[in-house]
Amino acid sequence: MFKISVIDSRTVRRLVLEGTFIAPWVAELGPTWAAANADLQDRKLVLDLKNVTRISKEGEDALSELMREGATFSCDGVLTKHVLEQLARKSKKDN
């Protein structure tokens, strides 16, 4: 199961991802990201991964692409932090 919620505050629009970030749900993030990014009205856009329980290779690829586009992430779990650190390192090597 996977869910994306959009939470707006005055300064931040947060995309909250919950559950297993695997194919077929990976495809849902791109359009949601684009729509959320289109109408920020001076807010910062943050992908909140605190409630993600699993990330597949396809999910990592999608997060890596958003990272290259300048996405900001928020997470708590050791595993999720590790995945994001690895993606950031890989992204730096690719540039």
C-alpha positions as CSV (number, residue, x, y, z in Angstrom):
1,M,0.0,0.0,0.0
2,F,1.2,3.5,-0.8
3,K,-0.2,7.0,-0.2
4,I,0.8,10.5,-1.0
5,S,-0.7,13.4,0.9
6,V,-0.2,17.1,0.3
7,I,0.0,19.3,3.4
8,D,0.3,23.1,2.9
9,S,1.5,25.6,5.4
10,R,2.3,29.3,4.9
11,T,6.0,28.5,4.1
12,V,6.1,24.8,3.1
13,R,4.2,22.4,0.9
14,R,4.9,18.9,2.1
15,L,4.4,15.8,0.1
16,V,4.0,13.0,2.7
17,L,4.8,9.6,1.3
18,E,3.6,6.6,3.3
19,G,4.0,2.9,2.9
20,T,5.9,0.9,0.3
21,F,7.5,3.0,-2.4
22,I,7.6,0.3,-5.1
23,A,6.4,-0.2,-8.7
24,P,3.5,0.4,-9.6
25,W,3.2,3.3,-7.2
26,V,6.5,4.9,-8.1
27,A,4.7,6.3,-11.2
28,E,2.3,8.3,-9.0
29,L,5.0,10.5,-7.6
30,G,6.1,12.2,-10.8
31,P,2.7,13.8,-11.7
32,T,2.1,14.6,-8.0
33,W,5.5,16.3,-7.7
34,A,4.9,18.3,-10.9
35,A,1.5,19.5,-9.8
36,A,2.7,20.4,-6.3
37,N,5.8,22.2,-7.8
38,A,3.7,24.2,-10.3
39,D,1.8,26.3,-7.8
40,L,4.1,26.8,-4.8
41,Q,3.4,30.6,-4.2
42,D,6.9,31.2,-2.6
43,R,6.6,28.0,-0.4
44,K,9.4,25.4,-0.1
45,L,8.5,21.9,-1.4
46,V,9.6,19.0,0.8
47,L,9.2,15.3,0.2
48,D,8.5,13.7,3.6
49,L,9.7,10.1,3.7
50,K,9.2,9.5,7.5
51,N,6.5,6.9,7.0
52,V,8.0,5.1,4.0
53,T,8.6,1.4,5.0
54,R,10.3,0.1,1.8
55,I,11.9,1.6,-1.3
56,S,12.5,-0.5,-4.4
57,K,15.2,0.1,-7.0
58,E,12.5,1.9,-9.1
59,G,11.7,4.1,-6.1
60,E,15.3,4.9,-5.6
61,D,15.6,5.9,-9.3
62,A,12.6,8.2,-8.9
63,L,14.0,9.8,-5.7
64,S,17.3,10.2,-7.4
65,E,15.7,12.0,-10.4
66,L,13.9,14.4,-8.0
67,M,17.1,15.0,-6.1
68,R,18.8,16.1,-9.4
69,E,15.8,18.4,-9.9
70,G,16.6,20.0,-6.5
71,A,14.1,18.2,-4.3
72,T,14.4,18.6,-0.5
73,F,13.7,15.6,1.7
74,S,12.7,15.0,5.2
75,C,13.1,11.6,6.9
76,D,13.7,10.0,10.3
77,G,14.5,6.3,9.9
78,V,18.1,5.2,9.7
79,L,17.5,3.1,6.6
80,T,15.7,5.9,4.7
81,K,18.5,8.3,5.7
82,H,21.0,5.8,4.4
83,V,19.2,5.4,1.1
84,L,19.1,9.2,0.6
85,E,22.8,9.6,1.5
86,Q,23.7,6.9,-1.1
87,L,21.5,8.6,-3.7
88,A,23.1,11.9,-3.0
89,R,26.6,10.4,-3.4
90,K,25.7,8.7,-6.6
91,S,24.1,11.9,-7.9
92,K,27.4,13.9,-7.2
93,K,29.4,11.2,-9.0
94,D,27.1,11.4,-12.0
95,N,27.5,15.2,-12.3
